[in-house]
Amino acid sequence: MAYKQAGIFLVLTSFLYGCGDNIENSFCNAHKDVHQTHALDVSHVDIEYQASGSLTTTVQVPLTAIDLVSLEDTSRVLVVEAEKTCQLVSVNIDKQGQYWQAAYHIDCGQDNRLRKVSIALLDKFPTINEVEANIQTPAAHKHFVLNRQCDSPIFNF
Amino acid sequence: MISVLHRFFSTYTDRSALTKLFGFFSSGNDRPINPDSNYVDAQFRYHRRNVILVITLCYGLGYVCRLAFNVVKKPLMDAGVFTPEEVGMIGSTLLYGYALGKFTNGFLADHANVGRFFAAGILLSAMANLGMGFSHLAWLSALLWGINGWFQGFGAPSSVVSLASWYTNSERGRYYGIWSTAHSIGEGLTYLGIAWLIAAAPKGLGLSWEWGLWAPAMICVFAAFLLYRYLPDRPRTLGLPTIANWKGEHGQVDNAHQDESIWKTQLRVLAIPSIWILALASSSMYVTRYAINSWGNVYLQEIRGFDLFDANLFIFFNTVAGILGCLVYGLVSDKFFSARRPPANLIFGLLEIIPLFVIFYGPPNTTVLGIALVVYGFGLSGILASLGGLFAIDIAPKKVAGAAMGFIGIFSYLGAGMQDYISGKLIYSSEIIFAFPAKEQHFNIYFYNYDKPILFWVGASVLSIVLASSLWKIKAAD
């Protein structure tokens, strides 16, 4: 009887373990630990959204991944959706070593509700495989990595 | 009620399937009392030990099937299966179902074989959890979770009927206290055990969100088996005397209303203003209780940056402190205030509200947050034990204590249900999506602002304490 109960427990336990999607996530789980070793080589996106409605997006991408004209076209890099229209205030693009650094400053206004910000780096530029992002809003801060091979963002790396 | 339905269907439908069903759940007929006193003593000792163990353990295990959805809320939102508004709406249906279930099943449990009745409720709750793991449709999940709420409402009345059948008036409070810890046991199991299953490695197994519902279903099937096997029917159906006769201990009856029907006394309870104030106070405190239970771990992940496992670990500590809070509240109010609840309510109310301010507006320090959550859990459990039941029983005539508790319960869970929906709506209204579309998949990172919900949660606690304190001079009824 005891053997039978232990057997049922083992079957249920192995069932629980076996049904996790661990295989496809092994790269992504491992990447948490190794990301820092190549963090300088990947594209970076820093976004700061303030309560005043100011939205600053700074993009840093390798020179080989993207051309200047593409970066100058704001709509190819980011699209902002809000209750009311947001104004593009300035775009500053610099060449810094092996990178382009582009800063997009958009003003949505204080009484405007920001709904969605789409960053099209992975969509429009196939040579970019990974993006490290840092996003700050008045309520929260999130730091994560997006890799084409992973189904979900990688946090806590 | 079940017996009446059983007789009705026996008469008019000639042993139909429905008759057999009601017969199965009905409490058995009284049997002649066994003359062997040694046998009777042994049977009472055996069943009394089983009853307290089984109702505490199984109510705790069953609780996992009530709270599991809270743990998977964030993964569900992250996976884009449901929006926070949908999650809030689904969560609230359980509370409405539970409010109704606690009331209706209270009437049914009085007439039922509680072992079978409780087991059926938990088994059906397990099935609802199983179904939830397969559902990606908000309306279907809301329906399943609402039905689950009703099934969950089988547990408390069955446990109370068991406590009334197997323990005397003088010892019931002590056993009631032990049984009450089941809530905290269930919460701890959920926020640590179930969170461990779905938290990312290395802190958890990293299973998908569905397992956060399927594993509780398995636990509840096990609990249903234990209840069916070990929770007995009333002593008289087993050939034993009533507990009062066995112990030779009989309660005092209120002479002033001895001849009044229970129905009339129940109606009279609804006309007592302090019961209404208490119902509103309890309802407001349930807003905070369920807000922290439902959204606390989401808040800790979203705003304070903890991972799923750590966030649920914090809630677990808060829950463990709740076990102590329940026991200490009774001791403090009985020993230091001569069973007067209002002074103890104020003390425990302050122990609840001050840490709440520290949690949401205090320094961003993990140790401070941990301590605040523990003190909050301690204070909340104490004041809830009073507002959600004990104080109502004090105020109401004792013979309709059940009706008073049912009335408070309906208000409490309506408050809790409204909280989930309102919180979800307030949180969703602040949503900002940062989208990173790609050829392979779309990454959506969601940001929410909790300022408005926090005001709502803290405000509800303040209102509750003010209302409870307004009953300072209320005396207990006979």
Contacts between the chains, C-beta under 8 A, distances in Angstrom:
chain1	res1	chain2	res2	distance
A	12	B	218	6.8
A	16	B	197	7.1
A	16	B	205	7.0
A	16	B	207	6.7
A	16	B	211	6.7
A	16	B	215	7.0
A	17	B	205	6.8
A	19	B	207	6.8
A	19	B	208	7.8
A	19	B	211	7.1
A	20	B	205	6.1
A	20	B	206	5.5
A	20	B	207	4.7
A	20	B	208	7.1
A	20	B	211	7.9
A	21	B	208	6.3
A	22	B	201	7.8
A	22	B	206	6.5
A	25	B	206	7.0
A	29	B	200	7.6
A	29	B	201	6.0
A	29	B	206	7.7
A	47	B	434	6.7
A	49	B	432	7.2
A	114	B	432	5.2
A	115	B	431	7.6
A	115	B	432	6.7
A	115	B	433	6.9
A	116	B	432	7.1
A	116	B	433	4.4
A	116	B	434	7.7
A	116	B	435	6.0
A	117	B	432	7.2
A	117	B	433	7.4
A	117	B	434	5.1
A	117	B	435	7.0
A	118	B	435	4.3
A	118	B	436	7.6
A	118	B	437	6.3
A	119	B	434	7.1
A	119	B	435	7.1
A	119	B	436	5.3
A	120	B	437	6.4
A	121	B	436	7.2
A	122	B	436	5.6
A	122	B	437	6.9
A	122	B	438	3.7
A	122	B	439	7.7
A	122	B	443	7.8
A	123	B	436	7.9
A	123	B	437	4.3
A	123	B	438	5.6
A	123	B	439	6.9
A	126	B	439	7.4
A	131	B	436	6.6
A	133	B	434	7.7
A	133	B	436	7.4
A	133	B	445	7.6
A	135	B	434	5.6
A	135	B	445	6.7
A	135	B	447	7.2
A	137	B	432	6.3
A	137	B	447	4.9
A	137	B	449	7.4
A	138	B	449	6.8
A	139	B	303	6.1
A	139	B	430	7.4
A	139	B	447	6.7
A	139	B	448	6.8
A	139	B	449	3.9
A	139	B	450	6.6
A	139	B	451	7.0
A	140	B	302	5.8
A	140	B	303	5.1
A	140	B	305	7.7
A	140	B	447	5.7
A	140	B	448	7.4
A	140	B	449	7.8
A	141	B	305	7.0
A	142	B	305	7.9
A	142	B	445	6.2
A	142	B	447	7.2
A	144	B	445	7.0
A	146	B	436	5.4
A	146	B	438	7.7
A	146	B	443	5.1
A	148	B	438	6.0
A	148	B	439	7.9
A	148	B	440	5.3
A	151	B	441	6.3
A	152	B	78	7.0
A	152	B	79	7.8
A	152	B	443	7.4
A	153	B	443	5.7
A	153	B	445	6.3
A	155	B	307	7.2
A	156	B	200	8.0
A	156	B	307	5.7
